[in-house]
Amino acid sequence: MQFSIYQESRRGARRSNQDRIAYCYSKEALLMLVADGMGGHQHGEIAAQIAMQFITGAFRREAKPDLSDPALFLRWSITGAHHAILQHATEDGLPEAPRTTCVACVVQNDVACWAHAGDSRLYHIRDGRILVQTRDHSRVRQLIDQGLVREEAFAAHPERNRIYNCLGAAMPPQVDVSASTKLDIGDTLMLCSDGLWGPLSGKIICGAVQMSGIIQAVPQLLDEAERRAGRECDNLSVIAATWE
C-alpha cells in the first residue's frame, strides 16, 4: 500500500479551531477523517474531538490488518461516535449535546469507501477533474438541487450554515455511505471542511492538485480560501491522499 498524504487545519478568522482531522493506517488499510464542530451549538470542538477519537480508536481495534467490511465499519463507527457524544452530554449535565459534521474514508486493496453526515466533503479527483463529490446535507444544497440557487452563490447565501444532518442531534445521523470505488494510480482523495470548499470552486481545487500535487497544492488552497473569505473565514481543514 503506497500513498502520499498531507493534512493541515487552520483557525481562519475564528477565535478557536473546532475542526478535528486525523488519519491512521495498518499494513493493509488507511483511514482518513474530518470532523467540523458546529459553532452554532456549544462545545462543537468537543463533539468533533469525540468523533475523531471514537472512529480512529475503532479502526485501530478492527483493522487486523484490514477491515472485513469497510462500508459497515464506517456506518457503525460514525453512528457510534454520535452516541458517544450524547453520552458525554448526559454525563457532564449539558443542556444540549454538542454537534459535529463528519466525513471519513477507508482505503484497502486499492478500493476506497467513504461516508459522511453534514457538509464536510470528500472529492475523488482523477486527471484534473472531480469524479465524485459528496452531497452536502444542507439547506443550500437542497436549494441548488431544486435549481433555486447557483452553486457559485453558496458562499454568500444567508442559509449556508443550516445543516439538517449531523452527529450529536436528537435524531441519529443519516450516514451516507458510498459504493466501493477502485482507485487508479495518481487518484487523489481530498476530505475537507466547508471552510475550504466554501470559498473555492471545484475547478480551482482540481487545478491546484493537478498542477502541483497535494503537498504544495493544499497549503496554496488554504491560503486562497483564507484570502477570499477574509474576516468571515471559518476554520478550514484538509486531508488529501494520492494513491501510488
Secondary structure per residue as TSV (DSSP state, phi and psi in degrees):
chain	resnum	aa	ss	phi	psi
A	1	M	-	360.0	113.4
A	2	Q	-	-124.8	132.1
A	3	F	E	-159.4	154.8
A	4	S	E	-101.5	142.9
A	5	I	E	-142.5	144.7
A	6	Y	E	-144.0	137.4
A	7	Q	E	-136.6	146.7
A	8	E	E	-160.3	142.0
A	9	S	E	-133.6	136.4
A	10	R	E	-128.8	152.8
A	11	R	-	-75.7	-25.6
A	12	G	T	66.7	-140.1
A	13	A	T	-95.7	7.8
A	14	R	S	-82.6	162.6
A	15	R	S	-71.8	-30.2
A	16	S	S	-143.6	166.1
A	17	N	-	-104.2	113.6
A	18	Q	-	-96.6	0.3
A	19	D	E	-79.0	149.6
A	20	R	E	-135.0	136.1
A	21	I	E	-131.5	154.3
A	22	A	E	-164.6	153.8
A	23	Y	E	-144.5	151.2
A	24	C	E	-152.2	159.2
A	25	Y	E	-152.0	153.7
A	26	S	-	-107.8	-168.4
A	27	K	S	-64.7	-29.2
A	28	E	S	-120.1	-5.0
A	29	A	E	-143.1	148.9
A	30	L	E	-126.3	135.1
A	31	L	E	-119.0	134.5
A	32	M	E	-129.8	145.2
A	33	L	E	-153.9	152.3
A	34	V	E	-131.2	129.8
A	35	A	E	-123.6	128.6
A	36	D	E	-113.7	100.6
A	37	G	E	-60.1	133.5
A	38	M	-	-84.5	114.7
A	39	G	T	-69.0	-17.4
A	40	G	T	-74.5	-7.0
A	41	H	S	-123.6	151.6
A	42	Q	T	-66.3	145.9
A	43	H	T	62.2	37.4
A	44	G	H	-58.2	-34.9
A	45	E	H	-66.2	-29.6
A	46	I	H	-68.8	-42.8
A	47	A	H	-60.6	-43.6
A	48	A	H	-64.8	-39.4
A	49	Q	H	-65.0	-44.0
A	50	I	H	-62.3	-44.3
A	51	A	H	-60.3	-45.8
A	52	M	H	-60.6	-47.9
A	53	Q	H	-67.1	-40.8
A	54	F	H	-64.7	-47.3
A	55	I	H	-71.8	-43.1
A	56	T	H	-67.0	-37.3
A	57	G	H	-62.9	-41.5
A	58	A	H	-63.8	-40.0
A	59	F	H	-62.2	-45.3
A	60	R	H	-63.1	-32.8
A	61	R	H	-75.8	-36.9
A	62	E	H	-93.1	-27.2
A	63	A	-	-82.2	90.0
A	64	K	S	-125.9	66.9
A	65	P	S	-92.8	-4.6
A	66	D	S	-125.4	178.7
A	67	L	-	-97.9	139.5
A	68	S	S	-68.4	-31.1
A	69	D	-	-150.5	92.2
A	70	P	H	-57.5	-40.1
A	71	A	H	-63.4	-45.1
A	72	L	H	-64.2	-40.3
A	73	F	H	-59.5	-46.0
A	74	L	H	-63.5	-45.4
A	75	R	H	-62.8	-45.6
A	76	W	H	-66.7	-44.7
A	77	S	H	-71.8	-37.1
A	78	I	H	-68.0	-42.5
A	79	T	H	-64.6	-38.8
A	80	G	H	-63.3	-37.9
A	81	A	H	-63.4	-38.5
A	82	H	H	-57.3	-48.0
A	83	H	H	-68.0	-32.5
A	84	A	H	-65.3	-35.8
A	85	I	H	-65.4	-44.9
A	86	L	H	-62.1	-40.2
A	87	Q	H	-63.5	-41.5
A	88	H	H	-59.8	-44.4
A	89	A	H	-62.1	-40.3
A	90	T	H	-66.1	-46.7
A	91	E	H	-65.2	-33.2
A	92	D	T	-92.2	0.9
A	93	G	T	66.0	33.4
A	94	L	-	-75.7	141.2
A	95	P	S	-67.6	-24.6
A	96	E	S	-147.5	140.0
A	97	A	-	-69.6	140.5
A	98	P	-	-67.7	160.4
A	99	R	-	-132.7	155.0
A	100	T	E	-153.8	150.4
A	101	T	E	-85.8	170.3
A	102	C	E	-158.7	137.3
A	103	V	E	-133.8	134.3
A	104	A	E	-140.3	151.9
A	105	C	E	-142.4	137.7
A	106	V	E	-117.3	135.6
A	107	V	E	-124.2	127.9
A	108	Q	E	-155.5	147.7
A	109	N	T	55.3	37.1
A	110	D	T	63.1	20.9
A	111	V	E	-124.6	133.4
A	112	A	E	-107.1	146.1
A	113	C	E	-140.9	135.2
A	114	W	E	-135.5	163.4
A	115	A	E	-150.3	153.8
A	116	H	E	-154.4	159.8
A	117	A	E	-141.8	120.5
A	118	G	S	106.7	-150.8
A	119	D	S	-117.0	14.2
A	120	S	-	-74.8	137.1
A	121	R	E	-112.8	158.1
A	122	L	E	-122.5	135.3
A	123	Y	E	-114.3	133.8
A	124	H	E	-105.9	112.6
A	125	I	E	-112.9	133.2
A	126	R	E	-141.2	127.5
A	127	D	T	52.4	42.1
A	128	G	T	78.6	15.2
A	129	R	E	-139.3	155.7
A	130	I	E	-85.8	116.7
A	131	L	E	-80.1	-41.4
A	132	V	E	-141.2	140.4
A	133	Q	E	-134.8	128.7
A	134	T	-	-63.2	151.5
A	135	R	-	-93.4	119.3
A	136	D	-	-63.0	142.2
A	137	H	-	-93.2	73.8
A	138	S	B	-141.7	158.9
A	139	R	H	-62.6	-40.7
A	140	V	H	-66.2	-38.6
A	141	R	H	-61.9	-38.5
A	142	Q	H	-60.6	-42.9
A	143	L	H	-66.6	-38.2
A	144	I	H	-63.7	-45.1
A	145	D	H	-63.0	-29.3
A	146	Q	T	-84.4	-1.4
A	147	G	T	77.9	14.8
A	148	L	S	-92.4	-17.1
A	149	V	S	-137.4	140.5
A	150	R	-	-81.5	147.1
A	151	E	G	-54.7	-40.0
A	152	E	G	-68.8	-16.5
A	153	A	G	-87.0	0.4
A	154	F	G	-56.4	-49.4
A	155	A	G	-58.4	-29.8
A	156	A	G	-101.6	1.8
A	157	H	-	-74.6	135.0
A	158	P	T	-65.7	-19.7
A	159	E	T	-103.7	20.2
A	160	R	T	-64.7	-20.8
A	161	N	T	-98.4	8.0
A	162	R	-	-85.1	107.8
A	163	I	B	-110.4	131.7
A	164	Y	S	-105.9	6.2
A	165	N	-	-148.9	123.9
A	166	C	-	-163.2	176.8
A	167	L	B	-92.4	137.2
A	168	G	S	102.6	-7.3
A	169	A	S	-77.7	174.1
A	170	A	S	-63.9	-36.6
A	171	M	S	-94.7	143.3
A	172	P	-	-58.7	149.0
A	173	P	-	-69.6	147.7
A	174	Q	-	-84.1	109.8
A	175	V	-	-96.1	109.7
A	176	D	E	-83.2	121.0
A	177	V	E	-113.5	134.0
A	178	S	-	-78.4	166.6
A	179	A	-	-72.9	160.1
A	180	S	-	-66.1	133.4
A	181	T	E	-126.7	119.2
A	182	K	E	-70.5	133.6
A	183	L	-	-98.1	140.4
A	184	D	-	-97.9	157.6
A	185	I	T	-58.4	130.7
A	186	G	T	95.1	-9.6
A	187	D	-	-65.8	145.0
A	188	T	E	-119.8	133.9
A	189	L	E	-109.0	122.8
A	190	M	E	-121.6	121.9
A	191	L	E	-108.3	135.0
A	192	C	E	-155.3	157.6
A	193	S	-	-86.0	168.0
A	194	D	H	-68.7	-15.2
A	195	G	H	-62.0	-27.3
A	196	L	H	-87.8	-54.8
A	197	W	H	-75.7	-21.3
A	198	G	T	-57.6	-50.7
A	199	P	T	-81.0	-10.6
A	200	L	S	-118.0	138.3
A	201	S	-	-78.9	160.5
A	202	G	H	-60.0	-33.9
A	203	K	H	-62.7	-42.1
A	204	I	H	-65.0	-44.7
A	205	I	H	-61.7	-48.4
A	206	C	H	-63.3	-42.1
A	207	G	H	-61.6	-41.5
A	208	A	H	-65.8	-43.9
A	209	V	H	-64.4	-41.9
A	210	Q	H	-65.0	-39.6
A	211	M	H	-78.9	-40.6
A	212	S	H	-116.9	-15.3
A	213	G	-	79.4	161.0
A	214	I	H	-66.9	-31.7
A	215	I	H	-63.2	-37.6
A	216	Q	H	-92.3	-34.7
A	217	A	H	-69.5	-40.2
A	218	V	H	-61.5	-49.9
A	219	P	H	-59.6	-36.9
A	220	Q	H	-63.8	-42.3
A	221	L	H	-66.1	-39.7
A	222	L	H	-62.7	-43.1
A	223	D	H	-59.0	-45.8
A	224	E	H	-68.5	-39.1
A	225	A	H	-63.5	-42.1
A	226	E	H	-63.3	-41.4
A	227	R	H	-63.7	-45.2
A	228	R	H	-69.8	-38.0
A	229	A	H	-77.4	-27.9
A	230	G	G	60.0	-132.7
A	231	R	G	-68.9	-14.3
A	232	E	G	-95.7	9.6
A	233	C	-	-64.7	124.5
A	234	D	-	-81.7	171.4
A	235	N	-	-55.5	144.5
A	236	L	E	-139.9	130.2
A	237	S	E	-142.0	145.6
A	238	V	E	-144.4	140.4
A	239	I	E	-126.4	127.8
A	240	A	E	-131.8	138.2
A	241	A	E	-132.2	135.0
A	242	T	E	-111.2	127.4
A	243	W	E	-79.4	132.0
A	244	E	-	-122.8	360.0
